[in-house]
Amino acid sequence: MDEAAQRDGIRGTARGTAPVPLSVLDLVTVGAGRTATDALRTSVEIARLADSRGFHRYWVAEHHSMPGVASSSPAVILAHLAAHTDRVRLGSGGVMLPNHAPLVIAEQFGTLEAMAPGRIDLGLGRAPGTDGATAAALRRTQRLNEGADDFPDQLAELVRFLDDDFPDGHPYARIHAVPGPVQATSPGGVQSRHRPPVWLLGSSGFSARLAGALGLPFAFAHHFSAQNTIPALDLYRDSFRPSAVLDAPYALIGVAAIAADEEKEARRQVLAAALSMVRLRTGRPGLVPTPEEAEAYEFSAMEREFVGSWNANVIHGTADEVRAGLDDLQKRTGADELMITGNAHSGDVRLRSYELIADAYGLTGERGAQG
């Protein structure tokens, strides 16, 4: 692994007039009356936009048993997006490590790295990305805390598979994640000098502290845990120890944002996404409702309180209003990168939102191949 190349893959470069690099987090949302096929086509369109306009990364999140989210298999989606993009970095935001054997993840992301050399990120989380019953079905165990508690050990095992460096005498010393480094030493073997940079994801302090101690980049889920953002980033920076891949902390935050041509339309779209969250949080997950359905819905007092609290952390409005909100958030948190997730019923609305944000920051796509 080329350490300088890995560092270059982690640290982004701000484009246009953005204060920090801007990236995209995709949940592959499925709206009422739409299909997963429609949602995946929209993902390709947004990834192409990100590629052409100079967004730095495009990550896909792992979720399960949620009808309104079609991103249950990030590696499969990323392989598809790799075939439709040339420059934007592609990654998981994230793969939930306790749901999978580390060797399987190493193989999947080694395959992605072979498909798109130097463009793949491996973001890892320790939550299940779903409810308890679904997590049990995924992990084939009822001891759901076991995977989360073992996260540091699972992470260490995964990194050794990625680097192909189990010590002699280890039970896995003769096992190789393929595609991977072992091919560089086989007769006639040719192997990329990169391997996917590993990121830790979190919404509390556990992964912040671990990422800092290991000298890894850190991604915080501000979009659903805003009250913990600054404490977690402070903990990450205070815990940080220089490593082979980073000599200083690097933190991005996920930000919920929707831009529209008119502020009123942005409010309508955000209300529909909030109703989807109300249903998810009350055990009634479904497809993302239309704005018309959300406007006609009779929210209870408790639901209205939830919607108000939820939407207070969704930056929305015209392009200039969203830009102002993003700039303010970056100043308050000191984030090194903003990763924008725009959840809405319509794929056209999501695509237009990213177009408007790119316009607001003057993102033209003029950059080096791996910038």
NORNOR-V815636 format. One record per backbone hydrogen bond with DSSP energy under -1.0 kcal/mol. CO is the residue of the C=O (numbers start at 1). NH is the residue of the N-H. Records with the same first field share a line. If there is no record, write none. Layout:
BEGIN
CO->NH, NH
END
This chain:
BEGIN
2->6
3->7
4->8
5->9
6->10
7->11
15->18
21->338
22->56
23->340
24->59
26->61
28->70
30->288
31->34
35->39
36->40
37->41
38->42
39->43
40->44
41->45
42->46
43->47
44->48
45->49
46->50
47->51
48->52
49->53
50->54, 55
53->365
56->89
57->24
58->91
59->26
60->93
66->69
68->30
71->63
73->77
74->78
75->79
76->80
77->81
78->82
79->83
81->84
89->58
90->121
91->60
94->62
95->97, 125
96->99
97->100
101->105
102->106
103->107
104->108
105->109
106->110
107->111
108->112
109->113
110->114
111->115
112->116
116->119
119->90
122->199
123->95
124->201
125->97
129->64
131->135
132->136
133->137
134->138
135->139
136->140
142->144
143->146
145->149
146->150
148->151
150->154
151->155
152->156
153->157
154->158
155->159
156->160
157->161
158->162
159->163
160->164, 165
167->170
170->173
172->175
180->183
181->184
182->185
186->189
193->2
197->122
199->124
200->219
202->221
205->209
206->210
207->211
208->212
209->213
210->214
211->216
212->241
217->200
218->252
219->202
220->222, 254
221->224, 225
225->228
226->229
228->232
229->233
230->234
231->235
232->236
233->237
234->238
235->239
246->243
250->218
251->336
252->220
253->339
255->341
256->315
258->317
262->266
263->267
264->268
265->269
266->270
267->271
268->272
269->273
270->274
271->275
272->276
273->277
274->278
275->279
276->280
277->281
278->282
279->284
280->283
288->32
290->294
291->295
292->296
297->299
300->304
301->305
302->306
303->307
304->308
305->309
306->310
307->311
308->312
310->313
311->314
315->258
317->260
318->322
319->323
320->324
321->325
322->326
323->327
324->328
325->329
326->330
327->331
328->332
329->333
330->334
337->253
338->23
339->255
340->25
341->257
346->350
347->351
348->352
349->353
350->354
351->355
352->356
353->357
354->358
355->359
356->360
357->361
358->363
359->362
361->17
368->371
END
